[in-house]
Amino acid sequence: MRKIVVEFCITNMANGSHHAFAKLKNDYDLDVIEYGCLGYCGKCRHLLFALVDNDIIHGENAEELVYNIYQHLDEE
């Protein structure tokens, strides 16, 4: 079974998504990766976000980001 790839921008993690990163990193069904930049600087300045198999998922805070990521995975 292929793991779902969840990618985080290190700058966005500094803005607050690091809590989501830490929580998702404990999910063994996910391959959670941090990068220096994902190229979504406009979103990065205004939202907490992650790429989930190349789909942008965002949230107002880290808890909502985690919730939205799992919602997205349930819909897939």
PDB file of N, H, CA, C and O in Angstrom:
ATOM      1  N   MET A   1       0.839  -1.177   0.000  1.00  0.00           N
ATOM      2  CA  MET A   1       0.000   0.000   0.000  1.00  0.00           C
ATOM      3  C   MET A   1       0.893   1.253   0.000  1.00  0.00           C
ATOM      4  O   MET A   1       1.854   1.346   0.764  1.00  0.00           O
ATOM      5  N   ARG A   2       0.564   2.182  -0.847  1.00  0.00           N
ATOM      6  H   ARG A   2      -0.217   2.107  -1.468  1.00  0.00           H
ATOM      7  CA  ARG A   2       1.309   3.438  -0.992  1.00  0.00           C
ATOM      8  C   ARG A   2       0.924   4.402   0.122  1.00  0.00           C
ATOM      9  O   ARG A   2      -0.251   4.554   0.456  1.00  0.00           O
ATOM     10  N   LYS A   3       1.932   5.047   0.687  1.00  0.00           N
ATOM     11  H   LYS A   3       2.887   4.924   0.415  1.00  0.00           H
ATOM     12  CA  LYS A   3       1.664   6.062   1.710  1.00  0.00           C
ATOM     13  C   LYS A   3       1.249   7.363   1.038  1.00  0.00           C
ATOM     14  O   LYS A   3       1.735   7.695  -0.044  1.00  0.00           O
ATOM     15  N   ILE A   4       0.353   8.094   1.682  1.00  0.00           N
ATOM     16  H   ILE A   4      -0.041   7.825   2.561  1.00  0.00           H
ATOM     17  CA  ILE A   4      -0.059   9.422   1.232  1.00  0.00           C
ATOM     18  C   ILE A   4       1.067  10.396   1.575  1.00  0.00           C
ATOM     19  O   ILE A   4       1.586  10.375   2.691  1.00  0.00           O
ATOM     20  N   VAL A   5       1.445  11.245   0.626  1.00  0.00           N
ATOM     21  H   VAL A   5       1.024  11.262  -0.280  1.00  0.00           H
ATOM     22  CA  VAL A   5       2.510  12.221   0.843  1.00  0.00           C
ATOM     23  C   VAL A   5       1.888  13.545   1.282  1.00  0.00           C
ATOM     24  O   VAL A   5       1.021  14.093   0.601  1.00  0.00           O
ATOM     25  N   VAL A   6       2.343  14.049   2.430  1.00  0.00           N
ATOM     26  H   VAL A   6       3.047  13.604   2.984  1.00  0.00           H
ATOM     27  CA  VAL A   6       1.917  15.347   2.952  1.00  0.00           C
ATOM     28  C   VAL A   6       3.169  16.205   3.063  1.00  0.00           C
ATOM     29  O   VAL A   6       4.111  15.863   3.778  1.00  0.00           O
ATOM     30  N   GLU A   7       3.166  17.341   2.334  1.00  0.00           N
ATOM     31  H   GLU A   7       2.401  17.619   1.752  1.00  0.00           H
ATOM     32  CA  GLU A   7       4.348  18.191   2.261  1.00  0.00           C
ATOM     33  C   GLU A   7       4.079  19.527   2.956  1.00  0.00           C
ATOM     34  O   GLU A   7       3.026  20.140   2.779  1.00  0.00           O
ATOM     35  N   PHE A   8       5.047  19.955   3.742  1.00  0.00           N
ATOM     36  H   PHE A   8       5.902  19.458   3.887  1.00  0.00           H
ATOM     37  CA  PHE A   8       4.971  21.228   4.455  1.00  0.00           C
ATOM     38  C   PHE A   8       6.127  22.118   4.042  1.00  0.00           C
ATOM     39  O   PHE A   8       7.234  21.638   3.797  1.00  0.00           O
ATOM     40  N   CYS A   9       5.870  23.409   3.967  1.00  0.00           N
ATOM     41  H   CYS A   9       4.971  23.799   4.166  1.00  0.00           H
ATOM     42  CA  CYS A   9       6.880  24.431   3.728  1.00  0.00           C
ATOM     43  C   CYS A   9       7.443  24.850   5.086  1.00  0.00           C
ATOM     44  O   CYS A   9       6.687  25.110   6.022  1.00  0.00           O
ATOM     45  N   ILE A  10       8.761  24.914   5.189  1.00  0.00           N
ATOM     46  H   ILE A  10       9.375  24.703   4.429  1.00  0.00           H
ATOM     47  CA  ILE A  10       9.375  25.255   6.482  1.00  0.00           C
ATOM     48  C   ILE A  10       8.993  26.667   6.933  1.00  0.00           C
ATOM     49  O   ILE A  10       8.861  26.915   8.131  1.00  0.00           O
ATOM     50  N   THR A  11       8.813  27.590   5.987  1.00  0.00           N
ATOM     51  H   THR A  11       8.919  27.388   5.013  1.00  0.00           H
ATOM     52  CA  THR A  11       8.384  28.945   6.354  1.00  0.00           C
ATOM     53  C   THR A  11       6.975  28.921   6.914  1.00  0.00           C
ATOM     54  O   THR A  11       6.687  29.610   7.893  1.00  0.00           O
ATOM     55  N   ASN A  12       6.091  28.138   6.306  1.00  0.00           N
ATOM     56  H   ASN A  12       6.325  27.579   5.511  1.00  0.00           H
ATOM     57  CA  ASN A  12       4.728  28.036   6.802  1.00  0.00           C
ATOM     58  C   ASN A  12       4.709  27.344   8.160  1.00  0.00           C
ATOM     59  O   ASN A  12       3.878  27.659   9.012  1.00  0.00           O
ATOM     60  N   MET A  13       5.622  26.404   8.359  1.00  0.00           N
ATOM     61  H   MET A  13       6.297  26.147   7.666  1.00  0.00           H
ATOM     62  CA  MET A  13       5.717  25.752   9.665  1.00  0.00           C
ATOM     63  C   MET A  13       6.103  26.774  10.728  1.00  0.00           C
ATOM     64  O   MET A  13       5.612  26.711  11.856  1.00  0.00           O
ATOM     65  N   ALA A  14       6.978  27.713  10.378  1.00  0.00           N
ATOM     66  H   ALA A  14       7.377  27.764   9.462  1.00  0.00           H
ATOM     67  CA  ALA A  14       7.361  28.764  11.317  1.00  0.00           C
ATOM     68  C   ALA A  14       6.181  29.684  11.626  1.00  0.00           C
ATOM     69  O   ALA A  14       6.148  30.325  12.677  1.00  0.00           O
ATOM     70  N   ASN A  15       5.213  29.750  10.710  1.00  0.00           N
ATOM     71  H   ASN A  15       5.240  29.230   9.856  1.00  0.00           H
ATOM     72  CA  ASN A  15       4.015  30.567  10.918  1.00  0.00           C
ATOM     73  C   ASN A  15       2.939  29.845  11.721  1.00  0.00           C
ATOM     74  O   ASN A  15       1.915  30.445  12.046  1.00  0.00           O
ATOM     75  N   GLY A  16       3.149  28.562  12.050  1.00  0.00           N
ATOM     76  H   GLY A  16       3.981  28.074  11.785  1.00  0.00           H
ATOM     77  CA  GLY A  16       2.202  27.863  12.901  1.00  0.00           C
ATOM     78  C   GLY A  16       1.798  26.470  12.472  1.00  0.00           C
ATOM     79  O   GLY A  16       1.204  25.738  13.263  1.00  0.00           O
ATOM     80  N   SER A  17       2.102  26.075  11.236  1.00  0.00           N
ATOM     81  H   SER A  17       2.585  26.670  10.593  1.00  0.00           H
ATOM     82  CA  SER A  17       1.673  24.742  10.804  1.00  0.00           C
ATOM     83  C   SER A  17       2.560  23.639  11.372  1.00  0.00           C
ATOM     84  O   SER A  17       2.298  22.460  11.134  1.00  0.00           O
ATOM     85  N   HIS A  18       3.618  24.003  12.126  1.00  0.00           N
ATOM     86  H   HIS A  18       3.830  24.961  12.319  1.00  0.00           H
ATOM     87  CA  HIS A  18       4.486  22.983  12.717  1.00  0.00           C
ATOM     88  C   HIS A  18       3.727  22.074  13.688  1.00  0.00           C
ATOM     89  O   HIS A  18       4.103  20.916  13.866  1.00  0.00           O
ATOM     90  N   HIS A  19       2.675  22.581  14.312  1.00  0.00           N
ATOM     91  H   HIS A  19       2.370  23.523  14.167  1.00  0.00           H
ATOM     92  CA  HIS A  19       1.867  21.734  15.201  1.00  0.00           C
ATOM     93  C   HIS A  19       1.149  20.653  14.398  1.00  0.00           C
ATOM     94  O   HIS A  19       1.043  19.510  14.843  1.00  0.00           O
ATOM     95  N   ALA A  20       0.660  21.015  13.222  1.00  0.00           N
ATOM     96  H   ALA A  20       0.745  21.943  12.861  1.00  0.00           H
ATOM     97  CA  ALA A  20       0.011  20.034  12.344  1.00  0.00           C
ATOM     98  C   ALA A  20       1.051  19.028  11.852  1.00  0.00           C
ATOM     99  O   ALA A  20       0.788  17.826  11.822  1.00  0.00           O
ATOM    100  N   PHE A  21       2.222  19.514  11.470  1.00  0.00           N
ATOM    101  H   PHE A  21       2.435  20.491  11.495  1.00  0.00           H
ATOM    102  CA  PHE A  21       3.309  18.649  11.018  1.00  0.00           C
ATOM    103  C   PHE A  21       3.633  17.601  12.084  1.00  0.00           C
ATOM    104  O   PHE A  21       3.731  16.412  11.783  1.00  0.00           O
ATOM    105  N   ALA A  22       3.798  18.046  13.324  1.00  0.00           N
ATOM    106  H   ALA A  22       3.719  19.012  13.569  1.00  0.00           H
ATOM    107  CA  ALA A  22       4.154  17.140  14.416  1.00  0.00           C
ATOM    108  C   ALA A  22       3.078  16.082  14.643  1.00  0.00           C
ATOM    109  O   ALA A  22       3.391  14.915  14.881  1.00  0.00           O
ATOM    110  N   LYS A  23       1.826  16.485  14.571  1.00  0.00           N
ATOM    111  H   LYS A  23       1.573  17.433  14.378  1.00  0.00           H
ATOM    112  CA  LYS A  23       0.734  15.527  14.786  1.00  0.00           C
ATOM    113  C   LYS A  23       0.667  14.515  13.642  1.00  0.00           C
ATOM    114  O   LYS A  23       0.533  13.316  13.884  1.00  0.00           O
ATOM    115  N   LEU A  24       0.759  14.987  12.413  1.00  0.00           N
ATOM    116  H   LEU A  24       0.868  15.961  12.217  1.00  0.00           H
ATOM    117  CA  LEU A  24       0.654  14.100  11.255  1.00  0.00           C
ATOM    118  C   LEU A  24       1.871  13.193  11.126  1.00  0.00           C
ATOM    119  O   LEU A  24       1.760  12.084  10.603  1.00  0.00           O
ATOM    120  N   LYS A  25       3.019  13.645  11.591  1.00  0.00           N
ATOM    121  H   LYS A  25       3.109  14.546  12.016  1.00  0.00           H
ATOM    122  CA  LYS A  25       4.247  12.844  11.519  1.00  0.00           C
ATOM    123  C   LYS A  25       4.083  11.525  12.282  1.00  0.00           C
ATOM    124  O   LYS A  25       4.760  10.545  11.973  1.00  0.00           O
ATOM    125  N   ASN A  26       3.197  11.494  13.267  1.00  0.00           N
ATOM    126  H   ASN A  26       2.647  12.290  13.519  1.00  0.00           H
ATOM    127  CA  ASN A  26       2.955  10.282  14.053  1.00  0.00           C
ATOM    128  C   ASN A  26       2.018   9.295  13.373  1.00  0.00           C
ATOM    129  O   ASN A  26       1.829   8.186  13.873  1.00  0.00           O
ATOM    130  N   ASP A  27       1.427   9.674  12.243  1.00  0.00           N
ATOM    131  H   ASP A  27       1.580  10.575  11.837  1.00  0.00           H
ATOM    132  CA  ASP A  27       0.509   8.798  11.505  1.00  0.00           C
ATOM    133  C   ASP A  27       1.337   7.962  10.522  1.00  0.00           C
ATOM    134  O   ASP A  27       1.866   8.488   9.542  1.00  0.00           O
ATOM    135  N   TYR A  28       1.443   6.673  10.788  1.00  0.00           N
ATOM    136  H   TYR A  28       1.014   6.245  11.583  1.00  0.00           H
ATOM    137  CA  TYR A  28       2.301   5.805   9.982  1.00  0.00           C
ATOM    138  C   TYR A  28       1.761   5.554   8.573  1.00  0.00           C
ATOM    139  O   TYR A  28       2.472   4.995   7.738  1.00  0.00           O
ATOM    140  N   ASP A  29       0.533   5.952   8.295  1.00  0.00           N
ATOM    141  H   ASP A  29      -0.044   6.406   8.973  1.00  0.00           H
ATOM    142  CA  ASP A  29      -0.023   5.823   6.952  1.00  0.00           C
ATOM    143  C   ASP A  29       0.355   7.006   6.065  1.00  0.00           C
ATOM    144  O   ASP A  29       0.076   7.002   4.866  1.00  0.00           O
ATOM    145  N   LEU A  30       0.992   8.020   6.658  1.00  0.00           N
ATOM    146  H   LEU A  30       1.218   8.024   7.632  1.00  0.00           H
ATOM    147  CA  LEU A  30       1.359   9.222   5.922  1.00  0.00           C
ATOM    148  C   LEU A  30       2.873   9.349   5.821  1.00  0.00           C
ATOM    149  O   LEU A  30       3.604   8.981   6.741  1.00  0.00           O
ATOM    150  N   ASP A  31       3.329   9.873   4.694  1.00  0.00           N
ATOM    151  H   ASP A  31       2.735  10.171   3.946  1.00  0.00           H
ATOM    152  CA  ASP A  31       4.735  10.219   4.520  1.00  0.00           C
ATOM    153  C   ASP A  31       4.806  11.741   4.602  1.00  0.00           C
ATOM    154  O   ASP A  31       4.560  12.430   3.612  1.00  0.00           O
ATOM    155  N   VAL A  32       5.143  12.267   5.781  1.00  0.00           N
ATOM    156  H   VAL A  32       5.343  11.707   6.586  1.00  0.00           H
ATOM    157  CA  VAL A  32       5.119  13.703   6.055  1.00  0.00           C
ATOM    158  C   VAL A  32       6.527  14.256   5.865  1.00  0.00           C
ATOM    159  O   VAL A  32       7.481  13.806   6.499  1.00  0.00           O
ATOM    160  N   ILE A  33       6.635  15.253   4.967  1.00  0.00           N
ATOM    161  H   ILE A  33       5.860  15.619   4.452  1.00  0.00           H
ATOM    162  CA  ILE A  33       7.925  15.776   4.554  1.00  0.00           C
ATOM    163  C   ILE A  33       7.928  17.296   4.706  1.00  0.00           C
ATOM    164  O   ILE A  33       6.911  17.949   4.470  1.00  0.00           O
ATOM    165  N   GLU A  34       9.065  17.853   5.098  1.00  0.00           N
ATOM    166  H   GLU A  34       9.891  17.323   5.289  1.00  0.00           H
ATOM    167  CA  GLU A  34       9.210  19.311   5.131  1.00  0.00           C
ATOM    168  C   GLU A  34      10.194  19.731   4.045  1.00  0.00           C
ATOM    169  O   GLU A  34      11.201  19.065   3.804  1.00  0.00           O
ATOM    170  N   TYR A  35       9.882  20.847   3.399  1.00  0.00           N
ATOM    171  H   TYR A  35       9.064  21.388   3.594  1.00  0.00           H
ATOM    172  CA  TYR A  35      10.736  21.411   2.356  1.00  0.00           C
ATOM    173  C   TYR A  35      11.061  22.855   2.708  1.00  0.00           C
ATOM    174  O   TYR A  35      10.351  23.479   3.496  1.00  0.00           O
ATOM    175  N   GLY A  36      12.122  23.382   2.132  1.00  0.00           N
ATOM    176  H   GLY A  36      12.699  22.875   1.492  1.00  0.00           H
ATOM    177  CA  GLY A  36      12.466  24.784   2.327  1.00  0.00           C
ATOM    178  C   GLY A  36      11.417  25.698   1.731  1.00  0.00           C
ATOM    179  O   GLY A  36      11.096  26.736   2.310  1.00  0.00           O
ATOM    180  N   CYS A  37      10.876  25.324   0.573  1.00  0.00           N
ATOM    181  H   CYS A  37      11.136  24.481   0.102  1.00  0.00           H
ATOM    182  CA  CYS A  37       9.848  26.126  -0.091  1.00  0.00           C
ATOM    183  C   CYS A  37       9.059  25.218  -1.022  1.00  0.00           C
ATOM    184  O   CYS A  37       9.629  24.366  -1.703  1.00  0.00           O
ATOM    185  N   LEU A  38       7.753  25.406  -1.045  1.00  0.00           N
ATOM    186  H   LEU A  38       7.290  26.098  -0.492  1.00  0.00           H
ATOM    187  CA  LEU A  38       6.889  24.652  -1.956  1.00  0.00           C
ATOM    188  C   LEU A  38       6.427  25.505  -3.133  1.00  0.00           C
ATOM    189  O   LEU A  38       5.754  25.001  -4.032  1.00  0.00           O
ATOM    190  N   GLY A  39       6.781  26.797  -3.140  1.00  0.00           N
ATOM    191  H   GLY A  39       7.328  27.206  -2.409  1.00  0.00           H
ATOM    192  CA  GLY A  39       6.429  27.661  -4.261  1.00  0.00           C
ATOM    193  C   GLY A  39       5.038  28.260  -4.198  1.00  0.00           C
ATOM    194  O   GLY A  39       4.523  28.727  -5.214  1.00  0.00           O
ATOM    195  N   TYR A  40       4.424  28.256  -3.039  1.00  0.00           N
ATOM    196  H   TYR A  40       4.842  27.876  -2.214  1.00  0.00           H
ATOM    197  CA  TYR A  40       3.094  28.841  -2.859  1.00  0.00           C
ATOM    198  C   TYR A  40       3.191  30.024  -1.892  1.00  0.00           C
ATOM    199  O   TYR A  40       2.455  30.089  -0.907  1.00  0.00           O
ATOM    200  N   CYS A  41       4.092  30.945  -2.176  1.00  0.00           N
ATOM    201  H   CYS A  41       4.690  30.892  -2.976  1.00  0.00           H
ATOM    202  CA  CYS A  41       4.411  32.034  -1.249  1.00  0.00           C
ATOM    203  C   CYS A  41       3.204  32.912  -0.924  1.00  0.00           C
ATOM    204  O   CYS A  41       3.081  33.384   0.206  1.00  0.00           O
ATOM    205  N   GLY A  42       2.314  33.141  -1.886  1.00  0.00           N
ATOM    206  H   GLY A  42       2.413  32.758  -2.804  1.00  0.00           H
ATOM    207  CA  GLY A  42       1.114  33.935  -1.627  1.00  0.00           C
ATOM    208  C   GLY A  42       0.234  33.281  -0.575  1.00  0.00           C
ATOM    209  O   GLY A  42      -0.242  33.955   0.339  1.00  0.00           O
ATOM    210  N   LYS A  43       0.012  31.984  -0.693  1.00  0.00           N
ATOM    211  H   LYS A  43       0.399  31.437  -1.435  1.00  0.00           H
ATOM    212  CA  LYS A  43      -0.774  31.248   0.298  1.00  0.00           C
ATOM    213  C   LYS A  43      -0.021  31.155   1.619  1.00  0.00           C
ATOM    214  O   LYS A  43      -0.618  31.245   2.691  1.00  0.00           O
ATOM    215  N   CYS A  44       1.277  30.976   1.533  1.00  0.00           N
ATOM    216  H   CYS A  44       1.762  30.904   0.661  1.00  0.00           H
ATOM    217  CA  CYS A  44       2.103  30.785   2.717  1.00  0.00           C
ATOM    218  C   CYS A  44       2.038  31.997   3.645  1.00  0.00           C
ATOM    219  O   CYS A  44       2.075  31.850   4.867  1.00  0.00           O
ATOM    220  N   ARG A  45       1.940  33.184   3.070  1.00  0.00           N
ATOM    221  H   ARG A  45       1.909  33.303   2.078  1.00  0.00           H
ATOM    222  CA  ARG A  45       1.882  34.395   3.884  1.00  0.00           C
ATOM    223  C   ARG A  45       0.563  34.547   4.616  1.00  0.00           C
ATOM    224  O   ARG A  45       0.509  35.220   5.645  1.00  0.00           O
ATOM    225  N   HIS A  46      -0.512  33.933   4.108  1.00  0.00           N
ATOM    226  H   HIS A  46      -0.468  33.386   3.272  1.00  0.00           H
ATOM    227  CA  HIS A  46      -1.854  34.200   4.630  1.00  0.00           C
ATOM    228  C   HIS A  46      -2.552  33.003   5.269  1.00  0.00           C
ATOM    229  O   HIS A  46      -3.497  33.181   6.037  1.00  0.00           O
ATOM    230  N   LEU A  47      -2.103  31.790   4.965  1.00  0.00           N
ATOM    231  H   LEU A  47      -1.335  31.646   4.341  1.00  0.00           H
ATOM    232  CA  LEU A  47      -2.797  30.589   5.435  1.00  0.00           C
ATOM    233  C   LEU A  47      -1.813  29.553   5.945  1.00  0.00           C
ATOM    234  O   LEU A  47      -0.655  29.521   5.528  1.00  0.00           O
ATOM    235  N   LEU A  48      -2.277  28.719   6.839  1.00  0.00           N
ATOM    236  H   LEU A  48      -3.217  28.745   7.178  1.00  0.00           H
ATOM    237  CA  LEU A  48      -1.540  27.500   7.154  1.00  0.00           C
ATOM    238  C   LEU A  48      -1.979  26.477   6.123  1.00  0.00           C
ATOM    239  O   LEU A  48      -3.175  26.288   5.900  1.00  0.00           O
ATOM    240  N   PHE A  49      -1.016  25.814   5.492  1.00  0.00           N
ATOM    241  H   PHE A  49      -0.044  25.967   5.673  1.00  0.00           H
ATOM    242  CA  PHE A  49      -1.380  24.869   4.441  1.00  0.00           C
ATOM    243  C   PHE A  49      -0.377  23.731   4.359  1.00  0.00           C
ATOM    244  O   PHE A  49       0.719  23.789   4.918  1.00  0.00           O
ATOM    245  N   ALA A  50      -0.789  22.698   3.645  1.00  0.00           N
ATOM    246  H   ALA A  50      -1.679  22.650   3.191  1.00  0.00           H
ATOM    247  CA  ALA A  50       0.078  21.582   3.305  1.00  0.00           C
ATOM    248  C   ALA A  50      -0.380  21.049   1.957  1.00  0.00           C
ATOM    249  O   ALA A  50      -1.531  21.242   1.566  1.00  0.00           O
ATOM    250  N   LEU A  51       0.508  20.388   1.257  1.00  0.00           N
ATOM    251  H   LEU A  51       1.443  20.232   1.575  1.00  0.00           H
ATOM    252  CA  LEU A  51       0.141  19.696   0.028  1.00  0.00           C
ATOM    253  C   LEU A  51      -0.095  18.236   0.376  1.00  0.00           C
ATOM    254  O   LEU A  51       0.760  17.584   0.974  1.00  0.00           O
ATOM    255  N   VAL A  52      -1.248  17.734   0.001  1.00  0.00           N
ATOM    256  H   VAL A  52      -1.943  18.264  -0.485  1.00  0.00           H
ATOM    257  CA  VAL A  52      -1.597  16.332   0.234  1.00  0.00           C
ATOM    258  C   VAL A  52      -1.724  15.690  -1.135  1.00  0.00           C
ATOM    259  O   VAL A  52      -2.701  15.912  -1.850  1.00  0.00           O
ATOM    260  N   ASP A  53      -0.725  14.889  -1.495  1.00  0.00           N
ATOM    261  H   ASP A  53       0.069  14.708  -0.914  1.00  0.00           H
ATOM    262  CA  ASP A  53      -0.650  14.333  -2.847  1.00  0.00           C
ATOM    263  C   ASP A  53      -0.910  15.413  -3.895  1.00  0.00           C
ATOM    264  O   ASP A  53      -1.694  15.223  -4.824  1.00  0.00           O
ATOM    265  N   ASN A  54      -0.237  16.544  -3.724  1.00  0.00           N
ATOM    266  H   ASN A  54       0.400  16.699  -2.969  1.00  0.00           H
ATOM    267  CA  ASN A  54      -0.268  17.707  -4.634  1.00  0.00           C
ATOM    268  C   ASN A  54      -1.539  18.541  -4.573  1.00  0.00           C
ATOM    269  O   ASN A  54      -1.677  19.475  -5.363  1.00  0.00           O
ATOM    270  N   ASP A  55      -2.466  18.250  -3.680  1.00  0.00           N
ATOM    271  H   ASP A  55      -2.354  17.491  -3.038  1.00  0.00           H
ATOM    272  CA  ASP A  55      -3.651  19.088  -3.467  1.00  0.00           C
ATOM    273  C   ASP A  55      -3.384  20.022  -2.295  1.00  0.00           C
ATOM    274  O   ASP A  55      -2.920  19.581  -1.243  1.00  0.00           O
ATOM    275  N   ILE A  56      -3.676  21.314  -2.469  1.00  0.00           N
ATOM    276  H   ILE A  56      -4.053  21.672  -3.323  1.00  0.00           H
ATOM    277  CA  ILE A  56      -3.473  22.287  -1.402  1.00  0.00           C
ATOM    278  C   ILE A  56      -4.620  22.183  -0.401  1.00  0.00           C
ATOM    279  O   ILE A  56      -5.790  22.316  -0.761  1.00  0.00           O
ATOM    280  N   ILE A  57      -4.267  21.944   0.850  1.00  0.00           N
ATOM    281  H   ILE A  57      -3.317  21.836   1.142  1.00  0.00           H
ATOM    282  CA  ILE A  57      -5.241  21.891   1.938  1.00  0.00           C
ATOM    283  C   ILE A  57      -4.823  22.964   2.944  1.00  0.00           C
ATOM    284  O   ILE A  57      -3.648  23.066   3.297  1.00  0.00           O
ATOM    285  N   HIS A  58      -5.782  23.756   3.398  1.00  0.00           N
ATOM    286  H   HIS A  58      -6.736  23.673   3.111  1.00  0.00           H
ATOM    287  CA  HIS A  58      -5.433  24.838   4.319  1.00  0.00           C
ATOM    288  C   HIS A  58      -6.368  24.852   5.510  1.00  0.00           C
ATOM    289  O   HIS A  58      -7.397  24.175   5.525  1.00  0.00           O
ATOM    290  N   GLY A  59      -5.991  25.638   6.510  1.00  0.00           N
ATOM    291  H   GLY A  59      -5.156  26.187   6.498  1.00  0.00           H
ATOM    292  CA  GLY A  59      -6.794  25.800   7.711  1.00  0.00           C
ATOM    293  C   GLY A  59      -6.469  27.118   8.386  1.00  0.00           C
ATOM    294  O   GLY A  59      -5.400  27.691   8.176  1.00  0.00           O
ATOM    295  N   GLU A  60      -7.393  27.587   9.190  1.00  0.00           N
ATOM    296  H   GLU A  60      -8.262  27.122   9.360  1.00  0.00           H
ATOM    297  CA  GLU A  60      -7.191  28.839   9.934  1.00  0.00           C
ATOM    298  C   GLU A  60      -6.166  28.671  11.051  1.00  0.00           C
ATOM    299  O   GLU A  60      -5.495  29.628  11.436  1.00  0.00           O
ATOM    300  N   ASN A  61      -6.051  27.453  11.568  1.00  0.00           N
ATOM    301  H   ASN A  61      -6.597  26.676  11.256  1.00  0.00           H
ATOM    302  CA  ASN A  61      -5.078  27.144  12.613  1.00  0.00           C
ATOM    303  C   ASN A  61      -4.616  25.706  12.409  1.00  0.00           C
ATOM    304  O   ASN A  61      -5.132  25.007  11.536  1.00  0.00           O
ATOM    305  N   ALA A  62      -3.652  25.262  13.201  1.00  0.00           N
ATOM    306  H   ALA A  62      -3.233  25.830  13.909  1.00  0.00           H
ATOM    307  CA  ALA A  62      -3.068  23.935  13.008  1.00  0.00           C
ATOM    308  C   ALA A  62      -4.098  22.820  13.209  1.00  0.00           C
ATOM    309  O   ALA A  62      -4.090  21.829  12.478  1.00  0.00           O
ATOM    310  N   GLU A  63      -4.977  22.978  14.191  1.00  0.00           N
ATOM    311  H   GLU A  63      -4.984  23.783  14.784  1.00  0.00           H
ATOM    312  CA  GLU A  63      -5.987  21.952  14.448  1.00  0.00           C
ATOM    313  C   GLU A  63      -6.941  21.819  13.261  1.00  0.00           C
ATOM    314  O   GLU A  63      -7.298  20.711  12.862  1.00  0.00           O
ATOM    315  N   GLU A  64      -7.348  22.960  12.701  1.00  0.00           N
ATOM    316  H   GLU A  64      -7.058  23.860  13.024  1.00  0.00           H
ATOM    317  CA  GLU A  64      -8.241  22.925  11.541  1.00  0.00           C
ATOM    318  C   GLU A  64      -7.521  22.353  10.317  1.00  0.00           C
ATOM    319  O   GLU A  64      -8.133  21.656   9.509  1.00  0.00           O
ATOM    320  N   LEU A  65      -6.240  22.642  10.180  1.00  0.00           N
ATOM    321  H   LEU A  65      -5.742  23.208  10.837  1.00  0.00           H
ATOM    322  CA  LEU A  65      -5.459  22.086   9.079  1.00  0.00           C
ATOM    323  C   LEU A  65      -5.426  20.566   9.159  1.00  0.00           C
ATOM    324  O   LEU A  65      -5.650  19.888   8.157  1.00  0.00           O
ATOM    325  N   VAL A  66      -5.151  20.033  10.327  1.00  0.00           N
ATOM    326  H   VAL A  66      -4.969  20.584  11.142  1.00  0.00           H
ATOM    327  CA  VAL A  66      -5.139  18.574  10.506  1.00  0.00           C
ATOM    328  C   VAL A  66      -6.519  18.002  10.183  1.00  0.00           C
ATOM    329  O   VAL A  66      -6.631  17.008   9.465  1.00  0.00           O
ATOM    330  N   TYR A  67      -7.564  18.629  10.714  1.00  0.00           N
ATOM    331  H   TYR A  67      -7.474  19.436  11.297  1.00  0.00           H
ATOM    332  CA  TYR A  67      -8.933  18.169  10.447  1.00  0.00           C
ATOM    333  C   TYR A  67      -9.210  18.171   8.945  1.00  0.00           C
ATOM    334  O   TYR A  67      -9.731  17.192   8.411  1.00  0.00           O
ATOM    335  N   ASN A  68      -8.868  19.261   8.261  1.00  0.00           N
ATOM    336  H   ASN A  68      -8.445  20.056   8.695  1.00  0.00           H
ATOM    337  CA  ASN A  68      -9.137  19.370   6.826  1.00  0.00           C
ATOM    338  C   ASN A  68      -8.333  18.352   6.016  1.00  0.00           C
ATOM    339  O   ASN A  68      -8.811  17.848   4.999  1.00  0.00           O
ATOM    340  N   ILE A  69      -7.129  18.055   6.462  1.00  0.00           N
ATOM    341  H   ILE A  69      -6.741  18.464   7.288  1.00  0.00           H
ATOM    342  CA  ILE A  69      -6.331  17.028   5.773  1.00  0.00           C
ATOM    343  C   ILE A  69      -7.004  15.667   5.899  1.00  0.00           C
ATOM    344  O   ILE A  69      -7.123  14.944   4.910  1.00  0.00           O
ATOM    345  N   TYR A  70      -7.443  15.311   7.097  1.00  0.00           N
ATOM    346  H   TYR A  70      -7.346  15.898   7.900  1.00  0.00           H
ATOM    347  CA  TYR A  70      -8.109  14.015   7.261  1.00  0.00           C
ATOM    348  C   TYR A  70      -9.452  13.983   6.528  1.00  0.00           C
ATOM    349  O   TYR A  70      -9.834  12.943   5.991  1.00  0.00           O
ATOM    350  N   GLN A  71     -10.162  15.094   6.498  1.00  0.00           N
ATOM    351  H   GLN A  71      -9.851  15.939   6.934  1.00  0.00           H
ATOM    352  CA  GLN A  71     -11.414  15.169   5.717  1.00  0.00           C
ATOM    353  C   GLN A  71     -11.132  14.920   4.245  1.00  0.00           C
ATOM    354  O   GLN A  71     -11.859  14.179   3.583  1.00  0.00           O
ATOM    355  N   HIS A  72     -10.076  15.539   3.734  1.00  0.00           N
ATOM    356  H   HIS A  72      -9.485  16.141   4.272  1.00  0.00           H
ATOM    357  CA  HIS A  72      -9.682  15.367   2.329  1.00  0.00           C
ATOM    358  C   HIS A  72      -9.341  13.902   2.059  1.00  0.00           C
ATOM    359  O   HIS A  72      -9.737  13.351   1.032  1.00  0.00           O
ATOM    360  N   LEU A  73      -8.619  13.282   2.964  1.00  0.00           N
ATOM    361  H   LEU A  73      -8.297  13.730   3.798  1.00  0.00           H
ATOM    362  CA  LEU A  73      -8.251  11.873   2.782  1.00  0.00           C
ATOM    363  C   LEU A  73      -9.470  10.967   2.822  1.00  0.00           C
ATOM    364  O   LEU A  73      -9.526   9.981   2.087  1.00  0.00           O
ATOM    365  N   ASP A  74     -10.445  11.280   3.665  1.00  0.00           N
ATOM    366  H   ASP A  74     -10.399  12.081   4.262  1.00  0.00           H
ATOM    367  CA  ASP A  74     -11.669  10.477   3.736  1.00  0.00           C
ATOM    368  C   ASP A  74     -12.480  10.573   2.451  1.00  0.00           C
ATOM    369  O   ASP A  74     -13.154   9.617   2.066  1.00  0.00           O
ATOM    370  N   GLU A  75     -12.418  11.733   1.780  1.00  0.00           N
ATOM    371  H   GLU A  75     -11.870  12.509   2.093  1.00  0.00           H
ATOM    372  CA  GLU A  75     -13.166  11.934   0.552  1.00  0.00           C
ATOM    373  C   GLU A  75     -12.510  11.252  -0.647  1.00  0.00           C
ATOM    374  O   GLU A  75     -13.171  10.999  -1.654  1.00  0.00           O
ATOM    375  N   GLU A  76     -11.237  10.957  -0.546  1.00  0.00           N
ATOM    376  H   GLU A  76     -10.701  11.162   0.273  1.00  0.00           H
ATOM    377  CA  GLU A  76     -10.496  10.336  -1.653  1.00  0.00           C
ATOM    378  C   GLU A  76     -10.823   8.881  -1.781  1.00  0.00           C
ATOM    379  O   GLU A  76     -10.290   8.202  -2.659  1.00  0.00           O
TER     380      GLU A  76
END
